[in-house]
Amino acid sequence: MQYFFVGGVNLPRRKRVRSEYGCYHTMLRGINKMVIFHDDNDRKYFLSRVEKVKKATNFILYAYCLMDNHVHLVIRERTLCTEDEDISRIMHKIGVAYARYYNEKYVRVGHLFQDRFKSTNVETTESLLHVISYVLKNPMKHATDHTIEQYNWSSAKEYFQHAKGITDVSKLLQLLGPNPTTSLKRLKNYIYSEENTSWQNTIAEKISLARCKLIWESICASESSEEDCVKLLFKITCLSHRKIAEVTEINRRKIKEYLQKK
């Protein structure tokens, strides 16, 4: 069993809940939110490591986005993957390779990434659309001087401008329907819609408490305010105020105040 150190006590590391379909939204963040990409060469090197591990383990990359201090990857493991090809090994190989490069280039020692990678399981096509929308919109939270397609370090250009890259564009389009043009239109309409809520009723109250806690941890890894994190959790899960308070360990009165605000 693995252990981690908190407040002077060794606690057992919680086992990661596996996705039934092998699909995950993962995130790596710099330790103490430090910058992990200082120039385009850093970003290119990171993507080259992702591509190398992808070829070695045959995972599907549905989307990615590189920000200055963190990375989003939407990955699906190979069907019947071996232990060396599962999501933990995939992220370990990517993280170790980039940390070695970074520490050598910038003459530093120690951990580069904060804790283990964060992950949220993706179990339906509709939730996959929602996750990809979130990932590709991520740069808009930090800069407003360009559109989604104009951001150079995400999958958006590969989907919408037919740029060559490492994203498995055709795999997602096949998943969305038999006609690639129609599938691409569906994806773009979904990403640019303001609400992205058409699928919520089909999953409301069906997500287990354990999975909701994983979703909450992933949301909290962003730099959003507590209020925005609570609103996003509600939007994704449609949980009651009582359940959200249970998942987040935030007072129910405060939850109510957050969700009543426009």
Stockholm file with secondary structure:
# STOCKHOLM 1.0

chainA/1-262         MQYFFVGGVNLPRRKRVRSEYGCYHTMLRGINKMVIFHDDNDRKYFLSRVEKVKKATNFILYAYCLMDNHVHLVIRERTLCTEDEDISRIMHKIGVAYARYYNEKYVRVGHLFQDRFKSTNVETTESLLHVISYVLKNPMKHATDHTIEQYNWSSAKEYFQHAKGITDVSKLLQLLGPNPTTSLKRLKNYIYSEENTSWQNTIAEKISLARCKLIWESICASESSEEDCVKLLFKITCLSHRKIAEVTEINRRKIKEYLQKK
#=GR chainA/1-262 SS CCEEEETTEEEECCCCCCCTTSEEEEEEEBGGGCCCCCSHHHHHHHHHHHHHHHHHHTCEEEEEEECSSEEEEEEECCTTCCGGGSHHHHHHHHHHHHHHHHHHHTTCCSCCBSSSCEEEECCSHHHHHHHHHHHHHGGGGTCCSSCTTTCTTBTHHHHHSCCCSSSCHHHHHHHHCSCHHHHHHHHHHHHHCSCCCTTHHHHTTTSCHHHHHHHHHHHHTSSCCHHHHHHHHHHHHCCCHHHHHHHHTCCHHHHHHHHHCC
#=GC SS_cons         CCEEEETTEEEECCCCCCCTTSEEEEEEEBGGGCCCCCSHHHHHHHHHHHHHHHHHHTCEEEEEEECSSEEEEEEECCTTCCGGGSHHHHHHHHHHHHHHHHHHHTTCCSCCBSSSCEEEECCSHHHHHHHHHHHHHGGGGTCCSSCTTTCTTBTHHHHHSCCCSSSCHHHHHHHHCSCHHHHHHHHHHHHHCSCCCTTHHHHTTTSCHHHHHHHHHHHHTSSCCHHHHHHHHHHHHCCCHHHHHHHHTCCHHHHHHHHHCC
//
